[in-house]
C-alpha cells in the first residue's frame, strides 16, 4: 500500500464528506419526486434500473436492485398500475415475462428532474472534456467500489 500524505488524507476525508452530502441530497430529491408521483423510493429506483437496463425480467431486476423477488413483484404491480411499465411475454421464451418501460409518462418524470438536469448542464459547462472524463471515471470507480462493498455485506 502506498503512503498517503496528511494533505491527501485531509482531501480524501473532505471528498468522502462531499459524497455523503451528495448521496443525502440525491435521496431527498428522489423522495420528493417519488412523493409527487405517488411512488415509493424503491419504485423509483426500480423504474430507473428498468429505464437503463430494460427490458428485463423480474429476476434480473431483483438481482440488479438486491431486492427479494416478492418485493419486486409488489413494486412491479405498483409500476404497472401507475402506467410506468408493462409486463410482456418474452418473445424468445413465451413462458417468461419481461418488464418494459412505457414512454407515456416520460415528460412528467423529466419535468420533475429538470431543475437538477439544468443545474448539472450548467456545472458541466464549467469543465473541459478531459476534466469531465476524469470526474466520470472517478464516479464510475466509486460506483464499482459501492457495488463491491454492498456485495460484501451479503
Secondary structure per residue as TSV (DSSP state, phi and psi in degrees):
chain	resnum	aa	ss	phi	psi
A	1	X	-	360.0	138.3
A	2	X	-	-81.8	157.3
A	3	X	-	-72.3	135.2
A	4	X	-	-108.8	123.1
A	5	X	-	-73.8	160.4
A	6	X	H	-57.8	-36.0
A	7	X	H	-66.1	-43.2
A	8	X	H	-63.7	-41.1
A	9	X	H	-61.2	-46.6
A	10	X	H	-61.4	-44.7
A	11	X	H	-62.1	-39.2
A	12	X	H	-64.7	-39.9
A	13	X	H	-63.4	-44.6
A	14	X	H	-62.9	-39.8
A	15	X	H	-64.3	-44.4
A	16	X	H	-62.4	-39.3
A	17	X	H	-63.8	-42.2
A	18	X	H	-63.4	-38.9
A	19	X	H	-65.6	-39.6
A	20	X	H	-63.2	-43.5
A	21	X	H	-62.8	-41.6
A	22	X	H	-61.2	-46.2
A	23	X	H	-58.4	-45.4
A	24	X	H	-63.4	-43.0
A	25	X	H	-66.9	-41.0
A	26	X	H	-67.2	-35.2
A	27	X	H	-63.1	-43.0
A	28	X	H	-62.9	-45.2
A	29	X	H	-58.7	-48.2
A	30	X	H	-62.7	-38.8
A	31	X	H	-63.2	-42.7
A	32	X	H	-67.2	-43.1
A	33	X	H	-61.6	-46.7
A	34	X	H	-59.2	-40.7
A	35	X	H	-62.0	-41.3
A	36	X	H	-64.2	-33.1
A	37	X	T	-93.6	2.3
A	38	X	T	57.7	45.5
A	39	X	-	-120.5	148.0
A	40	X	-	-77.1	157.2
A	41	X	H	-53.1	-44.0
A	42	X	H	-65.3	-32.0
A	43	X	H	-65.7	-44.5
A	44	X	H	-65.0	-40.1
A	45	X	H	-61.1	-46.3
A	46	X	H	-65.5	-39.2
A	47	X	H	-60.9	-39.3
A	48	X	H	-63.1	-44.5
A	49	X	H	-62.8	-44.0
A	50	X	H	-62.2	-40.5
A	51	X	H	-63.8	-40.3
A	52	X	H	-79.9	-37.8
A	53	X	H	-113.3	-12.0
A	54	X	-	-75.3	174.0
A	55	X	S	-70.0	147.5
A	56	X	B	-148.4	161.5
A	57	X	-	-80.3	161.7
A	58	X	H	-58.0	-37.7
A	59	X	H	-65.0	-40.8
A	60	X	H	-65.4	-38.7
A	61	X	H	-63.7	-42.0
A	62	X	H	-60.7	-43.5
A	63	X	H	-63.4	-45.7
A	64	X	H	-64.6	-34.1
A	65	X	H	-96.9	-13.0
A	66	X	T	73.9	17.7
A	67	X	-	-93.9	153.5
A	68	X	-	-67.7	142.5
A	69	X	H	-54.2	-36.0
A	70	X	H	-65.9	-35.7
A	71	X	H	-65.7	-42.4
A	72	X	H	-61.0	-38.6
A	73	X	H	-58.7	-45.7
A	74	X	H	-64.0	-41.7
A	75	X	H	-60.5	-47.8
A	76	X	H	-64.0	-38.0
A	77	X	H	-57.4	-44.5
A	78	X	H	-67.9	-41.0
A	79	X	H	-67.3	-37.4
A	80	X	H	-65.4	-48.0
A	81	X	H	-59.2	-36.7
A	82	X	T	-79.4	-4.8
A	83	X	T	80.4	22.9
A	84	X	S	-93.1	-33.5
A	85	X	E	-139.8	165.0
A	86	X	E	-128.0	150.5
A	87	X	E	-99.1	126.4
A	88	X	E	-132.7	155.0
A	89	X	E	-69.0	136.3
A	90	X	E	-71.9	120.7
A	91	X	T	-61.4	-25.3
A	92	X	T	-86.0	-15.6
A	93	X	E	-152.3	96.1
A	94	X	E	-60.4	-14.6
A	95	X	E	-81.6	-20.8
A	96	X	E	-93.5	159.6
A	97	X	E	-117.8	141.6
A	98	X	E	-118.8	149.9
A	99	X	E	-104.3	126.3
A	100	X	E	-121.1	135.0
A	101	X	E	-72.5	130.9
A	102	X	-	-90.3	148.9
A	103	X	S	-94.2	-11.6
A	104	X	T	-58.4	-30.3
A	105	X	T	-107.6	12.7
A	106	X	H	-55.8	-46.6
A	107	X	H	-60.7	-38.9
A	108	X	H	-62.8	-45.8
A	109	X	H	-67.7	-46.8
A	110	X	H	-61.7	-35.6
A	111	X	H	-61.4	-38.5
A	112	X	H	-71.9	-27.1
A	113	X	H	-96.6	2.3
A	114	X	H	-63.5	-36.3
A	115	X	H	-61.1	-44.8
A	116	X	H	-68.7	-41.9
A	117	X	H	-63.8	-40.0
A	118	X	H	-64.7	-43.9
A	119	X	H	-61.8	-41.7
A	120	X	H	-63.4	-40.5
A	121	X	H	-60.0	-41.9
A	122	X	H	-67.1	-40.9
A	123	X	H	-64.2	-46.1
A	124	X	H	-62.7	-30.2
A	125	X	H	-64.5	-20.2
A	126	X	T	-81.3	-5.2
A	127	X	S	-119.0	147.6
A	128	X	-	-78.6	156.7
A	129	X	H	-51.7	-41.3
A	130	X	H	-64.0	-35.5
A	131	X	H	-65.5	-43.4
A	132	X	H	-63.7	-37.8
A	133	X	H	-63.3	-39.6
A	134	X	H	-65.3	-44.7
A	135	X	H	-63.1	-43.2
A	136	X	H	-61.1	-43.9
A	137	X	H	-60.5	-45.8
A	138	X	H	-58.2	-48.6
A	139	X	H	-64.2	-38.1
A	140	X	H	-65.1	-40.4
A	141	X	H	-67.1	-37.9
A	142	X	H	-65.3	-41.0
A	143	X	H	-60.8	-44.3
A	144	X	H	-62.9	-41.7
A	145	X	H	-63.2	-41.0
A	146	X	H	-63.8	-38.8
A	147	X	H	-62.3	-46.1
A	148	X	H	-62.5	-43.4
A	149	X	H	-63.8	-37.0
A	150	X	H	-65.0	-45.8
A	151	X	H	-63.0	-34.5
A	152	X	H	-66.9	-19.4
A	153	X	T	-83.9	-11.4
A	154	X	-	-71.4	360.0
